[in-house]
Amino acid sequence: MSGPEGNTPVDQDEHLEELPVGDYTLSAAPFTVEPAIYEAAPVELTIEADQTTEVSLNFTVLPGQLDVNATGLPAGANLQATLVGPAPETTSQNIAGAQSFDDLTPGEYLLTYEDVLIDDVSHSPSPESLNLTITSDEITSASTTYTVPSGTLTITHSLPDQGTLALSLTNTLGYSQQVTLNGSGSTPLQLPVGDYQFSLDSNDLGTDVYGNPYFVLGLDASFSLGDGQGLTAAITAPAPTQVLRADDQGLGSLREVLGRVLPGSLVTFAPGLTQVTTTSQITIDKEISIVGPGPDVLTLTTSGEHRLFEFDANADVHLEALRIAEIDAILDPGMGGAILSRGLFSLRNLIFEAVENVGDAGGAIAIEATTGDILIEDTTFSDNAVSGRGGAIAIESASHHVYMERVIFDENEALSYGGAIYNDGNLTISDAIFTRNAAMFMSSGGAIYHSALFSSQLRIERALFADNRADSSGRAISSGSSTELTNVTFFNNTTANCDPAYYQRQGSASFANVTFAEHFNAPTSALQASDSGNASIELKASVIAGDGVPLASDCSQDLEFYPPAPITSLGHNYLQTNSPYLITDPTDTVGTTASPLPNPLATLADNGGFSHTMAVTGDENITALSLPAASCTDTTGQPLTEDQRAETRPTADQCTAGAFQATPIPVNLETFDGHGLSGSSYTATHFTTDAGFTWSVIGARSEDVYPIDGEGIILRGKGSSLASVGLSGGVNEVSVDFRKAFTGQTPRHLTLSVNGTIVATSPIFGDVSGPDETVYTLSADNLNISGSFSIVARVRSETDNPTQIVIDNLTWR
């Protein structure tokens, strides 16, 4: 207490006397009783004389402050809580939303948060309750975190190695979470339960090697995540050039991809696709490659009466490793059941199967115009049909060249010309099989119809034409322009009329090493040229075998309306029977109707190579069909280096007529070089020559001055012999050169024995006095001996007088 005489301390209730009269101030310092702080306001008083003044200090507690908050609730949502206290009181008050309480009595309180229900989703607080101490003149903060039931979303992502993809995941309550993805992998996210959708924040994945930007799949997915649930969402950025779907609609369809990607792109197909179906024609007007997983894996087809593709004049299309099939096209204009091309294209490893065009041309493909050369390789055309011409392909442009390599045409059909191919253009075919194709309704060219429209050129090498059929001329091929065939086999092509398998209507044709066999029956023929069309055929090193007329039909109507033109031989042909229409060459081997030559051919079989061939059987037939290596050329004189199988020709300095190059049986030759015998005395001995063969001789010496071809053996006379030692491998033919030695005139002759049986005996010779340099050959064939064998050459004579014979160049095979 402060007054006139200074300060007087007071620390309890107290009675103060004899105070000087005057004004006093009673003030108290605050004091604390945890957690409360107490303080009293100063009291002003006046002390008067002879009076008693009573004064009291009124202490009050200072309040505390409480801030109540919560996190985790959606925007606009309020927390719910109850505050009870201070203890031991049970006074409570409800709290809705974040609040500040500025006038709370210090003490112990209990703050309890309650669940908040928002759109039927309960948000739970953690912690649920808080024990709070409110302290005078201090701010106490209380907070909880509301959470909802959660699940796990795992994002699997397959993205390019370069670049990133930024996404947001947002639920219907406004919750949002961002994620950035790159490369391939999986990213797990813990999310509150709810209904979610993706949204794209940024796509920085760049472009592929062709400049096509990457797009993202999976962003349109929506999902509901439950409490404790695990879900997976796939986010992919496929190759922009990949076909993703089997139908014809939307992103990733064949139509959409072809329309979107840049020129020069390579279009592929997603794994698992087995068929892609279009609902209308796809037109391509740029450079593009379409490569499938293989024709046994993926088929392209249509669901209507339209073709699959049209390539316009700007197109440069490559198709590979696909099957194009089951198309029924009704077209106007009626060209190309699967493909109509006016530009440029190439095909590799394709199958065109069961494509039907109820139209003018090209069951599977029609080439109406070209902007460059076209290549078709390793491709099969099977069971295709057209109401017009070209059961598989119609080529109606000659401005460029069409090349076909390793192609198969089987069971294609045209109601007009060309069961497999109708051709107006320049066409080269290498390694091909044409089987069971048909041109119907009195039409020509069961396999190929080559027109005279543009005076174009047809070249075929290493090919088989078998079992093709035409109702008119050219059961296999009908040609009206320049044609070259090399190493080609025609087998069993048929007709309902008397028409040739190959027919040259106009222009010229040249055949080299072509085989016609077993496909023509009288009165039909293998091949024919039309005199009325000024057609011509040159035939070289070819074989025509089988029943019937070889070179022209004897049908009266053919002779009347299509008189045959002569066919000119360029030599080395083999015809079982002759023909008045062949201008032969001295090197030809030709039989007669009365005495036909043997059929030298085995049945059609797989002898290696791309197509089946007819092998030459028997040594005598191989010999009959052999021509010198120098003559192994085409009709222009260019060397031929392979046969239909692509096997090397010639072999052993011999070329075989026809499409099949035979391998001559090796000939063993003993020249007796290095025999080591004396030139002056006869002996019985064994020796091995430079050729490696061992021989046993009786009464033998060297050739002395009576050689045949270098070193040789003189056998002295009756009983003298030369015998082989240790030969094996069988023998069918044997021969030896011999001549007289010295000047005596005793008759003599030579025998050859195989396995102890005389197989050849020479005429008697040497019965004229004086020298004789004439060289004779003694031979035997058709021995058909297998395994080990022996050869013996022995001198025969009626006397014991010397009857010397020189032998040399002993051969066997």
FIKOL-596421 format. One record per residue (C-alpha): z, y, x. Coordinates in steps of 0.1 Angstrom, whole numbers, plus 5000, padded with zeros to 4 digits. Each point is the difference from the previous one (the first is absolute). Layout:
[[Z,Y,X]]
...
This chain:
[[5000,5000,5000]]
[[4990,5033,5015]]
[[5018,5032,4992]]
[[5014,5033,5014]]
[[5019,4982,5028]]
[[4972,4975,5009]]
[[4994,4964,4992]]
[[5026,4975,4988]]
[[4990,4964,5000]]
[[5007,4980,4969]]
[[4995,4962,4999]]
[[5019,4990,4969]]
[[5015,5014,4968]]
[[5023,5026,5012]]
[[5023,5030,4989]]
[[4996,5030,5022]]
[[5026,5028,4999]]
[[5005,5035,5014]]
[[4963,5006,5002]]
[[4990,5035,5008]]
[[4985,5017,4970]]
[[4962,5002,5001]]
[[4967,4981,4994]]
[[4997,4965,5011]]
[[4971,4974,5002]]
[[5008,4963,4996]]
[[4971,4979,5014]]
[[4998,4962,5008]]
[[4977,4981,5024]]
[[4979,4972,4984]]
[[5014,4964,5005]]
[[4983,4967,4997]]
[[5011,4968,4983]]
[[4970,4978,5007]]
[[4974,5003,4986]]
[[5012,5031,4982]]
[[5005,5035,5014]]
[[5024,5023,4983]]
[[5002,5038,5001]]
[[5017,5028,4982]]
[[4989,5036,4994]]
[[5022,5027,5017]]
[[5026,5017,4977]]
[[5007,5038,5002]]
[[5036,5010,4990]]
[[5023,5031,5002]]
[[5037,4996,5009]]
[[5022,5026,4984]]
[[5036,5009,5007]]
[[5026,4980,4983]]
[[4975,4978,4983]]
[[4991,4964,5002]]
[[4963,4991,5001]]
[[4987,4965,4995]]
[[4967,4990,5013]]
[[4981,4966,5001]]
[[4969,4988,5019]]
[[4976,4980,4978]]
[[4982,4974,5021]]
[[4967,4986,4988]]
[[4978,4971,5014]]
[[4966,5009,5014]]
[[4971,4980,4983]]
[[4975,4978,5018]]
[[4961,4997,4994]]
[[4980,4968,4993]]
[[4962,4997,5003]]
[[4986,4969,4981]]
[[4965,4988,5010]]
[[4978,4969,5000]]
[[4967,4989,5016]]
[[4974,4975,4990]]
[[4993,5011,4965]]
[[4966,5011,4988]]
[[4994,5037,4997]]
[[5015,5013,4968]]
[[5025,4972,4996]]
[[5038,5007,5000]]
[[5028,4981,5015]]
[[5028,4989,4977]]
[[5036,4999,5012]]
[[5037,5003,4989]]
[[5027,5019,5020]]
[[5037,4990,4995]]
[[5030,5017,5016]]
[[5019,5014,5017]]
[[5022,4969,5001]]
[[5022,4990,4985]]
[[4984,5019,4971]]
[[4972,4982,4981]]
[[4981,5030,4989]]
[[4963,4993,5001]]
[[4968,5019,4996]]
[[4964,4989,4997]]
[[4974,5012,5024]]
[[4963,5001,4992]]
[[4978,5011,5029]]
[[5009,5015,5034]]
[[5029,5025,4996]]
[[5025,5020,5020]]
[[5036,5003,4989]]
[[5017,5031,5014]]
[[5035,4998,4985]]
[[5014,4966,5004]]
[[5037,4993,5006]]
[[5005,4985,5034]]
[[5008,4963,4998]]
[[4985,4965,4998]]
[[4971,4995,4977]]
[[4977,4971,4991]]
[[4963,5008,4996]]
[[4981,4972,4982]]
[[4962,5000,4999]]
[[4982,4983,4971]]
[[4967,4982,4997]]
[[4971,5022,4989]]
[[4973,4985,4978]]
[[4966,5014,5004]]
[[4970,4985,4981]]
[[5019,4968,4996]]
[[5007,4998,5037]]
[[5036,5001,5010]]
[[5008,5020,5031]]
[[5033,4989,5015]]
[[5022,5021,5023]]
[[5012,4990,5034]]
[[5029,5005,5004]]
[[5010,4998,4964]]
[[5033,5018,5004]]
[[5017,5024,5025]]
[[5037,5007,5006]]
[[5001,5037,5008]]
[[5027,5023,5013]]
[[4996,5036,4989]]
[[5015,5024,5025]]
[[5009,5035,4992]]
[[4975,5026,5011]]
[[4976,4973,5012]]
[[4967,4986,4988]]
[[4998,4963,4995]]
[[4965,4984,4995]]
[[4994,4968,4982]]
[[4967,4982,4998]]
[[4985,4966,4992]]
[[4966,4985,5003]]
[[4983,4986,4969]]
[[4978,4970,5006]]
[[4980,4979,4977]]
[[4992,4962,5002]]
[[4974,4995,5027]]
[[4974,4975,5012]]
[[4977,4996,5030]]
[[4964,5008,5001]]
[[4981,4986,5030]]
[[4967,5017,5006]]
[[4976,4978,5019]]
[[4972,5020,5015]]
[[4968,4991,5016]]
[[4985,5031,5015]]
[[4978,5009,5029]]
[[5017,5002,5034]]
[[4993,5036,5002]]
[[5012,5028,4977]]
[[5028,5002,4975]]
[[5005,4999,4962]]
[[5027,5021,4984]]
[[5012,4990,4965]]
[[5027,5009,4975]]
[[5018,4977,4977]]
[[5012,5018,4968]]
[[5019,4986,4970]]
[[5001,5013,4965]]
[[5034,5016,5006]]
[[4986,5022,5027]]
[[5012,4980,5030]]
[[4975,5002,5028]]
[[4998,4984,5034]]
[[4974,5006,5027]]
[[4987,4974,5024]]
[[4974,5001,5028]]
[[4980,4968,5008]]
[[4977,4990,5028]]
[[4984,4968,5012]]
[[5010,4966,4985]]
[[5035,4989,4992]]
[[5027,5004,4974]]
[[5024,5028,4991]]
[[5031,4992,4978]]
[[5015,5028,4979]]
[[5033,5000,4981]]
[[4993,5019,4967]]
[[5020,5007,4968]]
[[4990,4979,4971]]
[[4973,5016,4979]]
[[4963,5002,4993]]
[[4980,5012,5031]]
[[4965,5011,5009]]
[[4983,5008,5033]]
[[4984,5033,5008]]
[[4979,5008,5030]]
[[5013,5028,5022]]
[[4973,4998,5027]]
[[4974,4976,5013]]
[[4995,5003,5037]]
[[4984,4966,5006]]
[[4967,5014,5012]]
[[4967,4981,4997]]
[[4984,4967,5011]]
[[4974,4996,5027]]
[[4973,5009,4976]]
[[5017,5033,4990]]
[[5012,4987,4966]]
[[5035,5014,4991]]
[[5027,4975,4992]]
[[5014,4999,4965]]
[[5033,4986,4988]]
[[5006,4972,4975]]
[[5033,4994,4982]]
[[5009,5036,4992]]
[[4994,4995,4963]]
[[5027,4974,4998]]
[[5031,5007,4979]]
[[5031,4978,4999]]
[[5035,4997,4986]]
[[5027,4993,5025]]
[[5031,4983,4986]]
[[5035,4998,5014]]
[[5001,4977,5031]]
[[4963,4992,4995]]
[[4975,4997,5029]]
[[4964,5010,4994]]
[[4970,5002,5023]]
[[4972,5026,4997]]
[[4968,4996,5021]]
[[4983,5031,5014]]
[[4967,4993,5017]]
[[4972,5020,5015]]
[[4971,4975,5001]]
[[4969,5004,5020]]
[[4981,5026,4981]]
[[4969,4977,5002]]
[[5018,4970,4985]]
[[4991,4986,4966]]
[[5034,4993,4983]]
[[4992,4988,4965]]
[[4978,4975,4983]]
[[4990,5022,4971]]
[[4976,5029,4998]]
[[5025,5028,4991]]
[[5022,5024,5020]]
[[5011,5006,5035]]
[[4991,4972,5023]]
[[4973,4984,4980]]
[[4967,4991,5017]]
[[4982,5028,4981]]
[[5027,5026,5008]]
[[5002,4991,5037]]
[[4962,5001,5004]]
[[4998,5033,4983]]
[[5029,5016,5019]]
[[4997,4989,5037]]
[[4979,5019,5025]]
[[4966,4988,5013]]
[[5003,4975,5028]]
[[5032,4985,4986]]
[[5007,4962,5001]]
[[5013,4988,4966]]
[[5022,4969,4999]]
[[5020,4981,4974]]
[[5037,4995,4996]]
[[5013,4966,5007]]
[[5004,4979,4969]]
[[4969,5013,4982]]
[[4978,4971,4990]]
[[4976,5018,4975]]
[[4990,5035,4994]]
[[4982,5008,4967]]
[[4980,5031,4992]]
[[4993,5013,4965]]
[[4969,5020,5009]]
[[4976,5004,5030]]
[[5014,5016,5031]]
[[4975,5023,5018]]
[[5003,5006,5037]]
[[4984,5030,5016]]
[[5015,5001,5035]]
[[5007,4979,5031]]
[[5027,4974,4993]]
[[5011,4966,5011]]
[[5016,4976,4975]]
[[5017,4970,5017]]
[[5018,4973,4981]]
[[5024,4972,5012]]
[[4973,4974,4996]]
[[4976,4987,4973]]
[[5024,4971,4994]]
[[5028,5024,4993]]
[[4987,5030,4980]]
[[4973,5003,4973]]
[[4984,5032,4987]]
[[4987,4997,4965]]
[[4993,5020,4968]]
[[5013,4999,4965]]
[[4969,5013,4982]]
[[4962,4999,5001]]
[[4997,5022,5031]]
[[4993,4995,5037]]
[[5028,5004,5025]]
[[4986,5026,5024]]
[[4971,5025,5003]]
[[4993,5014,5034]]
[[4981,5033,4998]]
[[4978,5015,5026]]
[[5030,5015,5019]]
[[5018,4967,5002]]
[[5007,4980,5032]]
[[5021,4971,4988]]
[[5014,4970,5018]]
[[5014,4971,4980]]
[[5019,4972,5017]]
[[5022,4970,4993]]
[[4997,5001,4962]]
[[4989,4978,4971]]
[[4979,5018,4973]]
[[4998,4978,4970]]
[[5000,4993,4962]]
[[4979,5030,4991]]
[[4979,5001,4969]]
[[4979,5031,5001]]
[[4976,5013,4974]]
[[4984,5030,5017]]
[[4976,5028,4993]]
[[4984,5005,5025]]
[[5005,4963,5005]]
[[5004,4997,5038]]
[[5029,4985,5020]]
[[5026,4980,4980]]
[[5027,5008,5026]]
[[4984,5027,5023]]
[[4972,5025,4996]]
[[4992,5018,5032]]
[[4979,5030,5007]]
[[5017,5008,5033]]
[[5013,4979,5029]]
[[5024,4971,5001]]
[[5010,4969,5020]]
[[5018,4968,4989]]
[[5021,4975,5020]]
[[5019,4969,4989]]
[[4994,5005,4963]]
[[4994,4976,4971]]
[[4979,5010,4970]]
[[5006,4974,4974]]
[[4992,4997,4963]]
[[4986,5035,4997]]
[[4974,5002,4972]]
[[4977,5030,4993]]
[[4983,5001,4967]]
[[4976,5025,5015]]
[[4969,5004,5021]]
[[5009,4993,5035]]
[[5028,4987,5023]]
[[5025,4976,4985]]
[[5026,5012,5025]]
[[4984,5028,5020]]
[[4971,5023,4995]]
[[4988,5022,5029]]
[[4979,5027,4982]]
[[4998,5023,5030]]
[[5014,5001,5036]]
[[5010,5028,5024]]
[[5004,4976,5029]]
[[4999,4964,5011]]
[[5022,4976,4980]]
[[5020,4971,5014]]
[[5013,4970,4980]]
[[5019,4974,5021]]
[[5023,4971,4995]]
[[4995,5003,4962]]
[[4995,4974,4972]]
[[4981,5005,4968]]
[[5007,4973,4975]]
[[4992,4995,4963]]
[[4987,5034,4994]]
[[4972,5007,4975]]
[[4977,5027,4987]]
[[4977,5003,4970]]
[[4973,5014,5023]]
[[4994,4997,5037]]
[[5023,4991,5029]]
[[5027,4977,4988]]
[[5024,5012,5027]]
[[4983,5030,5016]]
[[4970,5022,4992]]
[[4987,5022,5029]]
[[4977,5026,4986]]
[[4998,5024,5029]]
[[4980,4997,5033]]
[[5011,5033,5016]]
[[5025,4982,5022]]
[[5008,4964,5011]]
[[5024,4975,4984]]
[[5016,4975,5024]]
[[5018,4969,4988]]
[[5020,4978,5024]]
[[5019,4968,4993]]
[[4994,5002,4962]]
[[5002,4973,4973]]
[[4981,5001,4967]]
[[5009,4972,4977]]
[[4991,4994,4963]]
[[4987,5035,4993]]
[[4975,5004,4972]]
[[4974,5025,4989]]
[[4980,4999,4968]]
[[4972,5017,5020]]
[[4991,5001,5037]]
[[5024,4990,5028]]
[[5028,4976,4990]]
[[5022,5014,5028]]
[[4981,5030,5015]]
[[4973,5023,4987]]
[[4987,5020,5029]]
[[4977,5031,5001]]
[[5013,5011,5034]]
[[5004,4990,5036]]
[[5024,4971,5002]]
[[5013,4980,5030]]
[[5021,4969,4993]]
[[5018,4981,5028]]
[[5022,4969,4995]]
[[4997,4995,4963]]
[[5004,4973,4973]]
[[4979,5001,4968]]
[[5009,4971,4977]]
[[4995,4993,4962]]
[[4986,5034,4992]]
[[4975,5003,4972]]
[[4972,5023,4987]]
[[4994,4991,4964]]
[[4974,5005,4973]]
[[4969,4995,5020]]
[[5013,5023,5028]]
[[4996,4997,5037]]
[[5023,4998,5030]]
[[5028,4976,4992]]
[[5020,5015,5028]]
[[4980,5031,5012]]
[[4972,5020,4985]]
[[4985,5024,5026]]
[[4977,5025,4982]]
[[4969,5016,5012]]
[[5010,5035,4987]]
[[5007,5018,5033]]
[[4983,4976,5025]]
[[5035,4994,5014]]
[[5011,4973,5023]]
[[5022,4969,4995]]
[[5015,4982,5030]]
[[5022,4969,4997]]
[[5015,4980,5028]]
[[5025,4972,5002]]
[[5001,4993,4962]]
[[5000,4971,4975]]
[[4982,5000,4967]]
[[5011,4969,4980]]
[[4998,4990,4963]]
[[4987,5033,4989]]
[[4977,5001,4969]]
[[4973,5022,4985]]
[[4980,4996,4969]]
[[4970,5014,5019]]
[[4988,5003,5036]]
[[5024,5002,5029]]
[[5028,4976,4991]]
[[5019,5014,5029]]
[[4981,5031,5011]]
[[4971,5019,4985]]
[[4987,5028,5023]]
[[4974,5027,4994]]
[[5004,5017,5034]]
[[5006,4995,5037]]
[[5024,4971,5006]]
[[5014,4983,5031]]
[[5020,4968,4999]]
[[5017,4985,5031]]
[[5023,4970,5001]]
[[5001,4995,4962]]
[[5004,4968,4980]]
[[4986,4994,4965]]
[[5014,4970,4982]]
[[4996,4986,4965]]
[[4989,5032,4983]]
[[4986,4992,4966]]
[[4978,5013,4971]]
[[4990,4990,4966]]
[[4964,5007,5010]]
[[4978,4991,5029]]
[[5009,5030,5023]]
[[5009,5002,5037]]
[[5034,5005,5014]]
[[4988,5029,5020]]
[[4972,5021,4986]]
[[4982,5029,5017]]
[[4983,5020,4973]]
[[4988,5029,5021]]
[[5004,5012,5036]]
[[5007,4978,5030]]
[[5027,4976,5009]]
[[5009,4984,5033]]
[[5022,4969,5003]]
[[5016,4988,5033]]
[[5021,4968,5002]]
[[5003,4996,4962]]
[[5009,4967,4983]]
[[4987,4990,4966]]
[[5014,4967,4988]]
[[5006,4978,4970]]
[[4996,5028,4974]]
[[4964,4995,4988]]
[[4986,4973,4979]]
[[4963,4996,4992]]
[[4982,5020,4990]]
[[5022,5029,5012]]
[[5000,5012,5035]]
[[5022,5014,5028]]
[[4983,5033,5005]]
[[4968,5018,4989]]
[[4982,5032,5005]]
[[4979,5016,4973]]
[[4964,5006,5009]]
[[4995,5024,4971]]
[[5028,5022,5014]]
[[4985,4999,5035]]
[[5032,4984,5011]]
[[5004,4982,5033]]
[[5025,4977,5017]]
[[5004,4992,5037]]
[[5019,4968,5008]]
[[5016,4992,5033]]
[[5022,4971,5012]]
[[5009,4991,4965]]
[[5007,4967,4982]]
[[4987,4991,4965]]
[[5013,4966,4990]]
[[5005,4982,4967]]
[[4979,4988,4971]]
[[4973,5021,4984]]
[[4974,5025,5011]]
[[5012,5020,5030]]
[[4981,5033,4999]]
[[4984,5007,4966]]
[[5003,4988,4965]]
[[4973,4979,4984]]
[[5009,5012,4965]]
[[4968,5010,4984]]
[[5014,5032,4985]]
[[5012,5011,5034]]
[[4967,4994,5016]]
[[4982,5019,4972]]
[[5022,5030,4998]]
[[5017,5000,5035]]
[[4976,4983,5024]]
[[5018,4991,5032]]
[[4992,5018,5033]]
[[4998,4981,5033]]
[[5032,4999,5020]]
[[4995,5005,5037]]
[[5018,4978,5025]]
[[5013,5017,5032]]
[[5007,4966,5014]]
[[5027,4973,5003]]
[[5004,4994,4963]]
[[5010,4965,4986]]
[[4985,4991,4966]]
[[5006,4965,4986]]
[[4966,5003,4982]]
[[4970,5022,5006]]
[[4988,5028,4978]]
[[4965,5015,4995]]
[[5017,5034,4999]]
[[5014,4998,5036]]
[[4979,5013,5029]]
[[5015,4977,5025]]
[[5007,5005,5037]]
[[4995,4973,5026]]
[[5037,4999,5007]]
[[5008,4992,4963]]
[[5012,4965,4991]]
[[4985,4992,4966]]
[[5000,4968,4980]]
[[4976,4990,4972]]
[[5005,4991,4964]]
[[4990,4964,5008]]
[[5022,4999,5031]]
[[5027,5026,4998]]
[[5022,5007,5030]]
[[5037,4989,4999]]
[[5025,5024,4984]]
[[5019,5012,5031]]
[[5028,5016,4982]]
[[5035,4989,4990]]
[[5015,5011,4967]]
[[5012,5035,4996]]
[[5035,5002,5015]]
[[5026,5021,5018]]
[[4988,4998,5036]]
[[5019,5031,5010]]
[[4989,5036,4996]]
[[5002,5022,4969]]
[[4977,4979,4978]]
[[4992,4963,4996]]
[[4970,4987,5019]]
[[4979,4969,5003]]
[[5004,4983,5033]]
[[4972,4983,5018]]
[[5007,4962,5002]]
[[4988,4975,5026]]
[[4987,5005,5035]]
[[4964,4995,4989]]
[[5003,5027,4974]]
[[5017,5024,5025]]
[[4971,4994,5023]]
[[4974,5005,4972]]
[[5016,5033,4991]]
[[5005,5012,5035]]
[[4980,5029,5016]]
[[5002,5015,5034]]
[[5026,5026,5006]]
[[4973,5025,5008]]
[[4987,4996,4964]]
[[5035,5007,4985]]
[[4990,5034,4986]]
[[4996,5016,4966]]
[[4966,5008,4986]]
[[4998,5032,5020]]
[[5007,4982,5033]]
[[5036,5012,5003]]
[[5024,4973,5014]]
[[5021,4981,4975]]
[[5034,4994,5015]]
[[5019,4982,4971]]
[[4994,4978,4969]]
[[5012,5004,4965]]
[[5035,4990,5011]]
[[4999,5027,5027]]
[[5001,4971,5025]]
[[4981,5007,5032]]
[[4963,4991,5001]]
[[4982,4987,5020]]
[[5021,4972,5015]]
[[4990,4979,5030]]
[[4968,5020,5002]]
[[4990,4989,4965]]
[[4998,5019,4967]]
[[5001,4982,4967]]
[[4976,5009,4971]]
[[5018,5009,4968]]
[[5033,5018,4995]]
[[5022,4974,5018]]
[[5000,4998,5038]]
[[5004,4964,5010]]
[[5018,4990,5032]]
[[4978,4975,5019]]
[[5018,4970,5012]]
[[5006,5005,5038]]
[[4976,4982,5022]]
[[5014,4984,5031]]
[[4976,5002,5030]]
[[5002,4980,5032]]
[[4976,5013,5027]]
[[5015,4977,5027]]
[[5006,5030,5023]]
[[5026,4990,5026]]
[[4995,4962,4996]]
[[5003,4996,5038]]
[[4977,4969,5002]]
[[4980,4992,5031]]
[[4963,5008,5001]]
[[4991,4969,5020]]
[[5019,4970,4989]]
[[5009,4985,4966]]
[[5036,4994,4991]]
[[5024,4989,4973]]
[[5028,5026,4996]]
[[5019,5025,4978]]
[[4997,5037,5002]]
[[5009,5032,4981]]
[[4975,5028,4998]]
[[5005,5037,4999]]
[[4999,4999,4962]]
[[5032,4979,5002]]
[[4986,4967,4986]]
[[5005,4967,5018]]
[[4973,4975,5003]]
[[4996,4964,5013]]
[[4967,4990,5017]]
[[4983,4969,5012]]
[[4970,5002,5023]]
[[4999,5037,5001]]
[[4993,5028,5025]]
[[4992,5037,4998]]
[[4967,5014,4987]]
[[4986,5004,5035]]
[[4965,5016,4997]]
[[4996,4991,4963]]
[[5021,5026,4982]]
[[4998,5009,4963]]
[[5023,5030,4999]]
[[5020,5003,5032]]
[[5023,4971,5009]]
[[4994,4967,4982]]
[[5005,4962,5003]]
[[4974,4974,5010]]
[[5006,4965,4986]]
[[4984,4974,5022]]
[[4986,4975,4976]]
[[5008,4971,4976]]
[[5037,5000,4992]]
[[5007,5033,5016]]
[[5022,5022,4977]]
[[5020,5031,4995]]
[[5031,4997,4977]]
[[5024,5026,4987]]
[[5037,4997,5006]]
[[5027,5013,4975]]
[[4979,5019,4975]]
[[5016,5007,4966]]
[[4997,5021,4969]]
[[4971,4981,4984]]
[[4963,5003,5004]]
[[4971,5004,4976]]
[[4971,5009,5023]]
[[4991,4991,5036]]
[[4971,5008,5023]]
[[4989,4998,5036]]
[[4970,5012,5020]]
[[4983,4975,5023]]
[[4970,4996,5022]]
[[4984,4975,5025]]
[[5010,5000,5037]]
[[4979,4989,5029]]
[[4965,4987,4996]]
[[5002,4963,4991]]
[[4982,4988,4968]]
[[5024,4975,4987]]
[[5006,5006,4962]]
[[5034,5012,4990]]
[[5020,5015,4972]]
[[5034,5015,4993]]
[[5026,4992,4973]]
[[5029,5020,4987]]
[[5030,4981,4987]]
[[5031,5013,4982]]
[[5030,4977,4998]]
[[4979,4971,5012]]
[[4973,5004,4974]]
[[4965,5012,5011]]
[[4992,5031,4979]]
[[4968,5011,5017]]
[[4973,4984,5021]]
[[4973,5018,5019]]
[[4963,4990,5000]]
[[4989,4980,5031]]
[[4987,5024,5027]]
[[4994,5002,5037]]
[[4974,4972,5000]]
[[4975,5022,5018]]
[[5000,5002,5038]]
[[5009,5034,5015]]
[[5025,5028,4993]]
[[5007,5012,4964]]
[[5019,5032,4994]]
[[5000,4997,4962]]
[[5035,5005,4985]]
[[5008,4980,4969]]
[[5030,5003,4976]]
[[5017,4970,4984]]
[[5023,5007,4971]]
[[5018,4986,4970]]
[[5018,5016,4971]]
[[5019,4992,4968]]
[[5023,4979,5020]]
[[5031,5011,4981]]
[[5024,4984,5025]]
[[5036,5014,5001]]
[[5027,4997,5025]]
[[4995,4988,5036]]
[[4965,4988,5010]]
[[4979,4991,5030]]
[[4964,5009,5009]]
[[4979,4978,5023]]
[[4965,5007,5013]]
[[4984,4969,5014]]
[[4967,4992,5017]]
[[4980,4971,4984]]
[[4972,4981,5018]]
[[4983,4966,4998]]
[[5002,4996,5038]]
[[5024,5005,5028]]
[[4977,5024,5017]]
[[5013,5035,5005]]
[[4994,5020,4969]]
[[5018,5033,5008]]
[[5008,5024,4972]]
[[5015,5035,5004]]
[[5024,5012,4973]]
[[5014,5035,4994]]
[[5012,5023,4973]]
[[5020,4974,4980]]
[[5012,5016,4967]]
[[5022,4989,4971]]
[[5018,5014,4970]]
